[in-house]
Amino acid sequence: MDFSLSPEIEDYRLRVRAFVEKNVLPLEKDKSVFDEHENIREDVVARIRLLAKAEGLWAFQMPKSRGGQGIGVVGMAACYEEAARSPFGPVIFNAAPPDDGNMILLEKVLKTEALKERWLQPIIDGRVRSAFAMTEPKGCGSDPSLTYTKAEKKGDKWVITGRKWFITGAEGAQHFILIARTSPPGPDGDRKGLTAFLFDASQPGWRIERRIPIMGPEEHGGHCEIVFDGLEIPDECRLLEVGDGLKVTQIRLGTARLTHCMRWLGLSKRCLEEAGNYVTQRMSFGETLAQHEGVQWMLGDAAKDIHIGRLLTMNAAWKLDQGDFARTDISIAKIHVADALHKAADTAIQLLGAQGYSKDTMVEWIYRYARQARLVDGASEIHKMVLSRAYLSEQDDFFKWGV
């Protein structure tokens, strides 16, 4: 496995880094461009996005034929990391969740060019935002079999009733992907009881009940609770076949989990960047903090975990580019990088002292944001269960080398 970047990808990575340095980092210091949810206002995002598009820094994950860059998953790993040097970088390049994962999914599963033009292309172009509605109160979370939102077939339409919550980006989203129950669990489990659908925000029969307050800063559109009370979806807006809902979630979440890791590594590196700049200048007892052995241990330990996370992420990205599902590799990366992000932010705050705990740097923003990493797209404990089952099934083959 050779993780060295091609000259083309390396050039693209450096261009992304330079763009973030010039156009995104300065936004962090201008409090007038922030909204009430501690994110950059969408009108400001739209303005900076025009600059990114003009420089060809847009939709890394999409094929060139659709207006993207087609750089592959390895290329994405390198460039997403650079984009996330600022928490606000990924959305500028149209590489932020949930649109990122939704675009990857729709590019893979939509069957016709007409459907892609209707549902996918507006997201790629940045004309609309999207959301993925799966998680439910007292229902589907890490266990999809608990889904109780129903889709009942009536003629050539499906009628949806139920409730979803913590739906990221729902407020202001136009295109939604919905997972609903179309049949009860069978004797072999629930692998065919769910189906995926597309619907537009303009359709009647659903509403946003509330935008759920959370501990950390929010993505655009927040994390919402949604009620369905008779939404009608034409059968032509079904994704894959009836009963393929779980398959749709697996297709989406595989790469999406890894792109989380890519972005979190960028945030982790930013934390150490802030701390490193500080400890090399701050004097304490006649020498810089960086000369103190205890500080060196803290920085070295965090840097080690970030580097391990990068190798795990790049390994999984390489496998995806080879056509492998890389399920266990993605789970390992997801667990480790989520922990590494929290450690990097915590270490940076400790080294920055009161300044790190204040809002004078982005570190406290990242720290509050980081706590969700061990929960989103499968809690760490669920991924450990996946790894345990894989190991017990494969035994020594779990550790086999690729040949």
C-alpha positions as a printed Julia matrix, in Angstrom:
403×3 Matrix{Float64}:
   0.0     0.0     0.0
   1.6     3.21   -1.17
   0.02    6.27    0.44
   2.19    8.8    -1.35
   0.11   11.34   -3.26
   0.31   11.82   -7.0
   1.77   15.17   -8.1
  -1.71   16.23   -9.23
  -3.32   15.48   -5.85
  -0.44   17.1    -3.96
  -0.84   20.25   -6.05
  -4.57   20.24   -5.39
  -4.01   19.75   -1.64
  -1.69   22.73   -1.52
  -4.22   24.85   -3.41
  -6.91   23.92   -0.88
  -4.56   24.79    1.98
  -3.69   28.16    0.45
  -7.36   28.97   -0.14
  -8.22   28.19    3.5
  -5.32   30.34    4.68
  -6.35   33.3     2.54
 -10.15   33.18    2.51
 -11.42   31.08    5.42
  -9.17   31.57    8.45
  -9.77   35.36    8.44
 -13.52   34.71    8.83
 -12.9    33.1    12.21
 -11.74   36.44   13.62
 -14.71   38.43   12.28
 -17.58   37.87   14.69
 -19.93   39.89   12.47
 -20.1    37.01    9.96
 -21.3    34.44   12.53
 -24.92   33.38   13.0
 -26.62   32.67   16.32
 -25.54   29.01   16.15
 -21.78   29.8    16.03
 -21.46   29.08   12.34
 -20.58   31.31    9.4
 -23.73   32.91    7.99
 -25.0    31.24    4.84
 -24.85   34.45    2.8
 -21.15   34.76    3.64
 -20.61   31.09    2.79
 -22.26   31.67   -0.59
 -19.9    34.55   -1.33
 -16.74   32.58   -0.46
 -18.05   29.56   -2.36
 -18.02   31.61   -5.55
 -14.29   32.19   -5.04
 -13.69   28.46   -4.46
 -15.62   27.55   -7.61
 -13.67   30.11   -9.63
 -10.43   28.44   -8.54
 -11.71   24.94   -9.34
 -11.82   23.95   -5.67
 -15.28   22.45   -5.56
 -17.04   19.14   -4.78
 -13.89   17.02   -4.44
 -15.96   13.83   -4.09
 -18.01   14.15   -7.28
 -16.97   13.09  -10.81
 -15.76   15.76  -13.2
 -18.71   15.05  -15.48
 -21.0    16.43  -12.76
 -18.9    19.49  -11.93
 -16.74   17.87   -9.26
 -13.05   17.03   -9.14
 -13.05   13.21   -9.21
  -9.93   12.91   -7.06
 -10.8     9.53   -5.52
 -11.09    8.67   -1.84
  -7.33    8.91   -1.19
  -7.34   12.36   -2.73
 -10.36   13.25   -0.63
  -8.52   12.17    2.54
  -5.68   14.58    1.8
  -7.89   17.49    0.73
 -10.66   17.17    3.31
  -8.01   17.29    6.0
  -6.7    20.56    4.6
 -10.21   21.97    4.16
 -10.95   21.28    7.84
  -7.95   23.23    9.06
 -10.81   25.63    9.75
 -14.11   24.2    10.99
 -15.75   26.32    8.28
 -13.6    25.09    5.41
 -15.47   21.94    4.34
 -18.78   23.72    3.69
 -16.99   26.29    1.52
 -15.8    23.5    -0.82
 -19.13   21.61   -0.65
 -17.43   18.83    1.31
 -19.41   19.08    4.56
 -22.01   16.75    6.05
 -24.77   15.9     5.43
 -24.58   17.03    1.78
 -21.26   15.27    1.34
 -22.56   11.8     2.2
 -25.86   12.39    0.42
 -24.11   13.32   -2.83
 -21.9    10.24   -2.69
 -24.96    8.04   -2.1
 -27.14    9.57   -4.81
 -24.35    9.42   -7.38
 -24.13    5.66   -6.74
 -27.8     4.66   -6.52
 -29.86    6.97   -8.73
 -30.61    4.99  -11.88
 -31.25    7.63  -14.54
 -29.72   10.89  -15.66
 -33.1    12.57  -15.2
 -33.22   11.56  -11.53
 -29.65   12.78  -11.02
 -30.48   16.11  -12.59
 -33.53   16.44  -10.34
 -32.15   15.31   -7.0
 -28.34   15.27   -7.14
 -27.14   18.1    -9.37
 -28.7    20.95   -7.33
 -26.79   19.71   -4.26
 -23.52   19.46   -6.21
 -24.04   22.97   -7.58
 -24.68   24.3    -4.09
 -28.15   25.55   -5.04
 -29.87   23.52   -2.3
 -28.97   21.76    0.92
 -30.03   18.23    1.84
 -30.65   16.02    4.87
 -30.68   12.3     5.7
 -33.65   11.33    7.9
 -33.03    8.06    9.71
 -32.66    8.48   13.51
 -35.83    8.36   15.63
 -36.8     9.18   19.22
 -37.31    5.87   21.03
 -36.49    4.18   17.75
 -33.83    3.85   15.1
 -30.35    4.99   16.06
 -27.52    2.52   15.98
 -30.13   -0.24   15.58
 -32.15    0.32   12.36
 -34.5    -2.55   13.27
 -36.18   -0.18   15.74
 -37.44    2.06   12.93
 -41.14    2.78   13.41
 -41.72    5.58   10.87
 -43.97    3.84    8.34
 -44.33    4.03    4.58
 -47.63    2.48    3.44
 -48.27    1.88   -0.28
 -51.45    3.45   -1.61
 -51.71    3.19   -5.37
 -48.53    4.53   -6.89
 -47.63    6.55   -3.78
 -46.22    5.89   -0.34
 -47.83    7.6     2.67
 -45.41    8.4     5.48
 -46.3     8.64    9.18
 -43.91    8.83   12.09
 -41.19   10.94   13.62
 -37.44   11.49   13.2
 -34.99   13.48   15.26
 -31.41   14.77   15.32
 -31.71   15.19   11.56
 -28.65   17.26   10.7
 -29.21   20.21    8.4
 -32.98   19.77    8.2
 -33.85   23.42    8.78
 -33.5    25.03    5.37
 -32.79   21.79    3.5
 -34.64   21.21    0.23
 -33.89   17.57   -0.63
 -34.4    14.8     1.92
 -33.48   11.11    1.98
 -35.85    9.21    4.25
 -35.59    5.72    5.74
 -38.99    4.22    6.63
 -40.48    0.85    7.46
 -42.34   -0.87    4.62
 -42.78   -4.3     6.22
 -42.39   -5.91    9.66
 -39.2    -7.79   10.54
 -39.03  -11.25    8.96
 -37.86  -14.58   10.45
 -34.26  -13.81    9.45
 -34.25  -10.35   11.0
 -34.93   -6.92    9.6
 -32.66   -6.71    6.58
 -35.6    -6.25    4.18
 -38.07   -4.31    6.32
 -36.85   -0.81    5.46
 -36.98    1.26    2.28
 -35.35    4.56    1.29
 -37.19    7.46   -0.36
 -36.56   10.97   -1.66
 -38.83   13.92   -0.92
 -38.74   17.66   -1.42
 -39.23   20.22    1.35
 -42.09   21.79   -0.63
 -44.25   18.67   -0.32
 -47.06   18.8     2.28
 -47.52   16.25    5.05
 -44.45   16.87    7.17
 -43.07   19.57    9.46
 -40.07   20.46   11.56
 -41.23   20.19   15.17
 -38.17   21.88   16.63
 -34.47   22.58   16.2
 -32.9    20.63   19.06
 -30.45   22.64   21.19
 -27.08   20.9    21.52
 -23.92   21.33   23.57
 -21.63   22.27   20.71
 -21.69   24.54   17.67
 -24.05   23.5    14.87
 -23.92   22.8    11.17
 -26.19   24.91    8.98
 -29.76   23.77    9.56
 -29.06   22.39   13.03
 -30.29   19.04   14.31
 -34.05   18.84   14.02
 -37.04   16.79   15.11
 -39.39   16.07   12.2
 -43.0    14.86   12.19
 -44.58   13.02    9.24
 -48.37   13.05    9.19
 -49.35   11.96    5.7
 -46.45   12.93    3.44
 -47.07   11.33    0.03
 -44.03   10.18   -1.95
 -44.4     8.89   -5.52
 -43.0     5.4    -6.04
 -40.58    6.83   -8.63
 -38.85    8.6    -5.74
 -37.96    5.33   -4.05
 -34.22    4.57   -3.85
 -33.28    1.05   -5.02
 -35.88   -1.66   -4.37
 -38.51   -2.05   -1.68
 -36.69   -3.52    1.31
 -33.29   -2.07    0.37
 -33.34    0.7     2.95
 -30.64   -0.89    5.11
 -28.49   -1.34    2.01
 -28.9     2.35    1.22
 -27.78    3.35    4.72
 -24.73    1.07    4.47
 -23.76    2.54    1.09
 -24.05    6.05    2.47
 -22.49    5.6     5.89
 -19.4     3.7     4.77
 -17.67    6.55    2.97
 -19.43    9.21    5.09
 -17.9     7.82    8.27
 -14.49    8.02    6.71
 -14.98   11.59    5.49
 -15.82   12.48    9.1
 -12.4    11.1    10.03
 -10.73   13.15    7.3
 -12.29   16.36    8.59
 -11.64   15.52   12.24
  -7.97   15.01   11.48
  -7.86   18.51   10.04
  -9.42   19.87   13.23
  -7.01   17.81   15.36
  -4.02   19.22   13.51
  -5.4    22.74   13.92
  -5.55   22.23   17.7
  -1.89   21.24   17.82
  -1.02   24.1    15.49
  -2.58   26.58   17.92
  -0.91   24.96   20.93
   2.44   24.56   19.21
   2.6    28.22   18.18
   1.83   29.22   21.76
   4.25   26.98   23.67
   7.2    27.93   21.46
   6.74   31.59   22.45
   5.31   31.55   25.99
   8.02   31.88   28.63
   7.8    30.09   31.98
  10.53   29.93   34.61
  13.19   31.21   32.24
  12.43   28.99   29.23
   9.69   28.46   26.71
   6.89   26.05   27.56
   8.04   23.92   24.62
  11.29   23.25   26.48
   9.47   21.68   29.42
   9.51   17.9    29.34
   5.9    17.6    30.48
   4.72   19.8    27.63
   6.74   17.75   25.16
   5.08   14.55   26.38
   1.61   16.05   25.91
   2.3    17.37   22.42
   4.12   14.21   21.35
   1.34   11.93   22.56
  -1.35   13.92   20.72
   0.78   14.11   17.56
   1.3    10.34   17.69
  -2.44    9.67   17.85
  -3.14   12.05   14.98
  -0.51   10.33   12.84
  -1.97    6.89   13.61
  -5.4     8.24   12.69
  -4.09    9.54    9.36
  -2.61    6.15    8.5
  -5.81    4.34    9.48
  -7.9     6.76    7.44
  -5.63    6.61    4.41
  -5.57    2.8     4.58
  -9.37    2.66    4.52
  -9.49    5.28    1.74
  -7.04    3.26   -0.37
  -9.17    0.14    0.09
 -12.32    2.0    -0.96
 -10.52    3.17   -4.09
  -9.7    -0.49   -4.84
 -13.39   -1.44   -4.63
 -13.2    -2.92   -1.12
 -16.0    -2.11    1.35
 -13.33   -1.66    4.08
 -15.95   -2.06    6.81
 -13.63   -3.04    9.64
 -10.97   -0.55    8.51
 -13.52    2.28    8.6
 -14.75    1.22   12.05
 -11.19    1.17   13.4
 -10.48    4.6    11.93
 -13.76    6.02   13.23
 -13.07    4.88   16.81
  -9.47    6.05   16.87
  -9.86    9.41   15.13
 -12.84   10.38   17.3
 -10.65    9.81   20.37
  -7.67   11.56   18.78
  -9.76   14.66   18.06
 -10.91   14.9    21.66
  -7.36   14.4    22.94
  -5.93   17.02   20.59
  -8.52   19.62   21.64
  -8.16   18.81   25.33
  -4.35   18.93   25.11
  -4.44   22.25   23.27
  -6.72   23.83   25.88
  -4.46   22.61   28.68
  -1.36   24.05   27.01
  -3.03   27.33   26.03
  -4.38   27.74   29.55
  -7.04   30.38   30.05
  -6.64   31.53   26.46
  -7.59   28.05   25.25
 -10.68   28.02   27.44
 -11.7    31.42   26.12
 -13.24   32.24   22.75
 -10.06   34.01   21.61
  -9.03   30.86   19.73
 -11.01   28.2    17.81
  -9.86   25.5    20.21
 -12.78   25.77   22.63
 -15.18   25.69   19.62
 -13.49   22.51   18.4
 -13.51   21.01   21.92
 -17.28   21.36   22.24
 -17.8    20.12   18.7
 -15.47   17.15   19.27
 -17.64   15.44   21.88
 -20.15   14.36   19.25
 -17.46   12.49   17.29
 -17.78    9.41   19.48
 -21.55    9.34   18.82
 -22.32   10.34   15.22
 -22.6     7.71   12.47
 -22.42    4.91   15.0
 -21.22    5.24   18.59
 -17.71    3.98   19.27
 -19.14    1.06   21.22
 -21.16   -0.08   18.2
 -18.05   -0.04   16.02
 -16.21   -2.09   18.65
 -19.04   -4.63   18.49
 -18.63   -4.73   14.69
 -14.92   -5.39   15.12
 -15.53   -8.09   17.74
 -17.97   -9.94   15.49
 -15.59   -9.7    12.57
 -12.7   -11.03   14.64
 -14.7   -13.92   16.09
 -15.85  -14.83   12.59
 -12.49  -14.49   10.84
 -10.07  -15.32   13.67
  -6.51  -14.95   12.39
  -7.76  -13.85    8.96
  -8.92  -10.65   10.66
  -5.27   -9.58   10.6
  -4.41  -10.8     7.11
  -2.27   -8.7     4.81
  -3.54   -7.61    1.45
  -1.8    -9.53   -1.32
